[in-house]
Amino acid sequence: MAAYKNEKSFVTTFVRHLRSRQSLWGEVHVSREFDYQRGRTDVLVLSNQDHVIAFEAKLTKWREALHQAYRNTCFAHKSYVLLPLEVALKAQRFSEEFDRRRVGLCYLDRGQVAVLREAADQIPLQPWLSEVAMMQAKGGHGRRSRTNCSRTLPDAGDAVHPQSR
């Protein structure tokens, strides 16, 4: 754990890797801290296929990261937990938990990233939120872009048609 003094330095190293030509996901758009109504995603990636990939990074609390990564499937095409190598190897023993939630597991070690469990490709449950995430990633917002995730719903008058008597 000594390689990363805190989660911020861990995420910074990961983002640096994503922006390099060595990234497992190819050339991507990257944004940090996508803040939406249900939580805040540590790292957002937009692949060249316009797929949103979310990453939840933790130094030790892999179960918390798994819960957060699962929440991110509401807008992400793929969602991963990112951990240091030794913590990822411990978390991998609970692979059925990752499989059940369709969340991937990867680790960062000495600036290199490896995938232990591939995330399932899925259709986001909230495509409108996925679009917001795509816009943020394309805009390359560096940090803390607050997203208002409340949608404007039609008035009941627009949705309900009274029957004539």
N, C-alpha and C positions, 0 to 999 in steps of 0.2 A: 504494500500500500504506500510505501514511502515515495514512490515515483510521482505521485500526485498529492500535493499538500491539501487540496480541497477540490470540491466538485467543479468549481469554475475553471481551474487549471486543466482538469480532466476533459471538460467539454471544449475548451479552447484548443487543446491538442487534437481532439477528434475533428473539430471544424477545419483545422489546418490540414489534416489528412484528407478530408472530403474535397477540399479545394485544390488538392494536388492532383496530378495526372495519374496517381497510383490508386485512386479510390476504387473500391470494388463496384461502385455504382456508376462508374464512368464520369463524364463531365456533367456536373449538376449545378443547380442553383441551391444556395444554402441560406437559411435564416435561423436565427436563434430566438428562443422563447416566444413561441406562438401562444398567445394568451387568449383563451376562449372561455366561455361561460362555465364549463365543467372542469377546467384546469389550465395548466400551462405546460406546453410541450417544450422540452429542452432544445431539440434541434429538428428543423424541418428541412427536407430535401425534396426538390422537384427534379425528377429524372428527365432525360431527353424524350421519354415517351409520355410526358405530362402525367406521371404518377407521383402522388404525394407519399413520401416515406417519412414516418415520424420515429424519433429516437428519444427514449427516456434514459438518462444517464444517472447512475448512482455509484458511489464508491463501495458501499456495503449493503444497503437495504434493497436487495433484489426483489423481494416480495412486493414492496411498495412500488418499485419501478414496474413490475409486471402488471399491477393493478392500473397504474397510470397508462401504460402502453396499451392495455386492453381498452381503456376509455378512448384512446386516440383512434381506435378503429371506426369511430363514428364519422371521421373525415378522411382518414388515411387509407391508401390502397395497400400499404404494408406498414407494420408497426414493429419496432424492435426495442429490446432492453439492451443497453450498452453498459458493460461492467469492466473493471480491471480483470485480468486473466484469472487470478486465483479465486475471485468471487464468482466469476462466470462458471468455472469448473464445479464449484459447489452447487450453483443454481441449476446446472445441467442435470444433476441427479433427479431433479423434479421436472423432467422434460414433458411429462403428461400434462402438467399445469400450463406450460407454454403451448402445447398442441391444442388443448381444449379451448384456449383463448385465441388461437391462430396468430400468436405473437412470436417473433423471432428472437434469437439470443445471439449477441455478438460481444466480442471483447476487444479492448484496446490495450496493447502491450508494447512499450517502447516505440510509440508513434505508429505502430502498424495495427490494422484492424483485421479480424478474422470472424467469420460467421460460424457459430456452432450449430444453430438451428435456423433454417430459412423461414422467414415469415410467409404465411399464406397470402397470396394475392387475392384481394377482395374488393368488392364494390362498396364504397363508403355508404353508410346508412343515411348520412346527411350530405348529399352532393353539393348543396349550396355552401356548406361550411368548407368542403373540399376546395371549392372555387376560391373562397377567401384565402385559404392556406396557399393555394397556387399563386395568387396575386402577391401575397406577402413574400413568398420565396423568390418570385421573379423580380420583385422590387429590391430584393437583397437587403431588407431591413436588418441592421446589425443586431439590435437588442430591443427587447421589451416593446414590441408593437402590440398594443392593446386592441383586441378585436371585439367589437360589440356583436354578439351572436344572437341577439334577439331579432327575430324576423317580423316584418310588418305583415300582419294577417288581415285578410279582408274583413270588413265590418259584417256583422251578422246580416244586415240588410242586403249586402251584396251576395251573400252565400245562401240565404233562405228566401225562397219565393213563395209568398202566401198563396194559398189556394183560393180561388174565387168561390163564393157560395151562391 
